[in-house]
Amino acid sequence: MLQRLSTPLRRWLRWLTGGSWKRVLAAVALMIALAGSGGFLLISLGLVSISASSGHWAATGWVLHYAMRRAVSTQSMGIEVPPLDDPALVLKGAGHYETGCVTCHGAPGRERSLIAQQMTPEPPLLPPRIEHWEPQELFWIVKNGVKYTAMPAWPASKREDEVWAMVAFLQAMPEMSTARYRELALGERAADVAEPVTPDHLRSLGDPLGPVLANCNRCHAADGGGRGQGAFPRLAGQSEAYLLGTLQAYANGKRYSGIMQPIAAGLEPSVLQALARHFAELPTVSRTDAPAPTPAALAEGKTLAERGVPERGIPSCVHCHGPKTGPRNPMYPNIAGQYASYLKQQLELFTSGTRGGGEYAQIMHSAAQRLTPEQMQALADYYASLPQQVASTLATKPAAVSPQQR
């Protein structure tokens, strides 16, 4: 049977090739050249539709989506997924999702904007789609973005901790109620969103800083005390010089953050100055539900803060960050009473070189790299245990920021 079938096949191939594979290759090359020339002619005549309103052919959409799925699946292999059950991660991700993602992808109780629905390809409504992706795949997409769509890469590629916060939030979002989403993403503004807009509500818009502050308060709270256990830092009581320098470092990309960089870069210098002044003038606030560290841990942290580790080139912390009776450089932050988890994370970022910062950041890079993880935790616990008023009352009066510092 096979012999009988193979004879006609051989004859057909011989007729097609003329007994020469060179002839076949030449014919294939000619067809490719003709197809390419025809395609270039269509493009040159402007006959290829590029309008978003026309959408994709079903086959085109399928091929593009299949290619994206396979690329993400392959290129996310080997990514190690950290624990994502920390509520602070979900809270941090929710804040950025409301700022940068909800317009295109919707949220519990929030539809995508009409503009996003006219894009090609149309951004998907995410809550029902998350279950189809693994955590490492979501990480890859958020960090790298997707070509030929409006999905951008993460603005600060070094800050993978922020990307994981987004993944933690995305995984939690499908089970969220509308009320829970508003609580996480809007904070103290959650109740206001549900209220009807009246002239009283519009009066605050007369203050140009009002809408900007409302956005800041979603994460840092109206009293500047920060929301969550280390998801966002306390700003109240910091010096105006430090806050302004930090905002400027975010705006010019010297301090890395995919969350803060886009916000700061979009504000005028006068607004940055006003924000720094506002939070610097707020009274200090202290609130924490974190478990108290052991006396031994606090003692170790105090020793490290006061003495450093001279034999390893680690200077004392109190010289720059207090508490001490003498004046301090207002460009150094007050870290007494700050969240321990936030302080430890900053030390880890300094160690890995993924934090960036202002003109004094290099001092912390060299110091943090010599600390062990246990020492970082001890220092963070010690400074978090101090009354925030200590650092604030000992800080020098905010100094004007020179053009060089800006």
Secondary structure, 3 states (H helix, E strand, C coil): CHHHHHHHHHHHHHHHHCCCHHHHHHHHHHHHHHHHHHHHHHHHCCCCCCCHHHCCCHHHHHHHHHHHHHHHHHHCCCCCCCCCCCHHHHHHHHHHHHHHCHHHHCECCECCCCCHHHCCCCCCCCCCCHHHCCHHHHHHHHHHCCCCCCCCCCCCCCCHHHHHHHHHHHHHHHHCCHHHHHHHHHHHHHHHHHCCCCHHHHHHHHCCHHHHHHHHHHHHCCCCCCCCCCCCCCCCCCCHHHHHHHHHHHHCCCECCCCHHHHHHCCCHHHHHHHHHHHHHCCCCCCCCCCCCCHHHHHHHHHHHHHCEHHHCECCCHHHHCCCCCCCCCCCCCCCCCCHHHHHHHHHHHHHCCCECCCCHHHHHHHHCCCCHHHHHHHHHHHHHCCHHHHHHHCCCCCCCCCCCC
